[in-house]
């Protein structure tokens, strides 16, 4: 039926977009409305040393951002959750080895169509 074809096309598109995000040549991470990590691509894992399974469900700001940047990063992420974009916000993200890596953040809200 037409509905099944449309559902299959939607599923294929979603899978393709997930692959693009996961294999992008830039770190991509996402948080839910509670600030917990719900997306972490391969480049984010490569740069930080934290695998996806290690960061999923953890508080991004509290666990991976240095004290002096917690407030400003939280503000940028809160603004994104309210629907406001932020471009080119630079801050250090901590690696598994404790080293700070400078990250250029473009915070964009992800709109749930449901």
Order of alpha helices (4+ residues) and beta strands (2+ residues): alpha-beta-beta-alpha-alpha-alpha-alpha-beta-beta
